Amino acid sequence: MNDWSARDIQKWEYVPLGPFTAKNFATTISPWVVTWEALEPFRVPAEVQDPKPLPYLDGGSARKTFDITLDVNVRAPGIESPVRVCRT
């Protein structure tokens, strides 16, 4: 699930009372669901944060993240093979 923000509108409406409807611009749900078990082989220790986060944001020694390579390829009509537009 992804909540989208309309940042240009959000910036305009933020003063003086804070964000209103730009924060709930749209919500999308991916067609794929990835389980925690499927992600487990990609789990790695999180990097040290500097400055250290506030205690309620710090996961302590249990802090983990994922190391996943993602390729984005686009195939347009009339093009034989996909073109890579991004790789992380």
C-alpha positions as CSV (number, residue, x, y, z in Angstrom):
1,M,0.0,0.0,0.0
2,N,1.3,3.5,-0.8
3,D,-0.2,6.8,0.2
4,W,0.6,9.5,-2.3
5,S,1.0,13.2,-1.4
6,A,0.5,16.1,-3.7
7,R,3.6,18.0,-2.6
8,D,3.0,21.1,-4.6
9,I,-0.5,21.5,-3.1
10,Q,0.8,20.5,0.3
11,K,3.4,23.2,0.4
12,W,0.8,25.8,-0.6
13,E,-1.8,24.8,2.0
14,Y,0.7,24.1,4.8
15,V,0.9,27.8,6.0
16,P,-0.5,28.6,8.5
17,L,-2.5,25.5,9.6
18,G,-0.7,22.5,8.3
19,P,-1.4,20.0,5.5
20,F,-5.1,19.2,4.7
21,T,-6.2,17.2,1.7
22,A,-2.8,17.1,-0.1
23,K,-1.7,14.4,2.4
24,N,-4.4,12.0,1.2
25,F,-4.1,12.7,-2.5
26,A,-4.3,9.0,-3.5
27,T,-3.7,5.5,-2.2
28,T,-2.6,2.6,-4.4
29,I,-2.2,-1.1,-3.7
30,S,0.4,-3.2,-5.5
31,P,-0.7,-6.2,-7.5
32,W,1.9,-8.3,-5.7
33,V,2.1,-9.2,-2.1
34,V,5.5,-10.2,-0.7
35,T,5.5,-12.2,2.5
36,W,8.1,-11.6,5.3
37,E,9.3,-15.2,4.7
38,A,10.1,-14.4,1.1
39,L,12.1,-11.3,2.1
40,E,14.1,-13.2,4.8
41,P,17.1,-14.1,2.6
42,F,17.6,-10.4,1.8
43,R,17.6,-9.2,5.5
44,V,20.8,-7.5,6.6
45,P,21.9,-5.4,9.6
46,A,20.9,-1.8,9.4
47,E,23.5,0.9,9.0
48,V,24.5,2.9,12.0
49,Q,22.5,6.1,12.2
50,D,24.3,9.4,12.9
51,P,22.9,11.3,14.7
52,K,21.3,8.6,16.8
53,P,17.5,8.6,16.4
54,L,15.2,9.4,19.4
55,P,14.6,6.3,21.6
56,Y,11.1,5.7,20.3
57,L,12.4,5.5,16.8
58,D,15.5,3.4,17.5
59,G,15.0,-0.4,17.0
60,G,18.2,-1.1,19.0
61,S,20.1,-4.3,18.2
62,A,17.0,-5.7,16.4
63,R,17.2,-3.1,13.7
64,K,17.4,-4.8,10.3
65,T,16.8,-3.7,6.7
66,F,16.7,-5.4,3.3
67,D,19.3,-5.5,0.5
68,I,17.3,-6.0,-2.7
69,T,18.3,-5.3,-6.2
70,L,15.5,-3.9,-8.3
71,D,15.5,-3.5,-12.1
72,V,12.9,-1.5,-13.9
73,N,12.4,-2.2,-17.5
74,V,9.9,-0.6,-19.9
75,R,8.7,-2.1,-23.2
76,A,6.9,0.4,-25.4
77,P,4.9,-0.5,-28.5
78,G,7.1,-0.9,-31.5
79,I,10.2,-1.7,-29.5
80,E,11.4,-5.3,-29.6
81,S,13.2,-5.6,-26.3
82,P,12.6,-3.8,-23.0
83,V,14.8,-0.8,-22.0
84,R,16.2,-0.6,-18.5
85,V,15.3,2.7,-16.9
86,C,16.5,2.1,-13.4
87,R,18.5,-0.3,-11.3
88,T,19.1,-0.1,-7.6
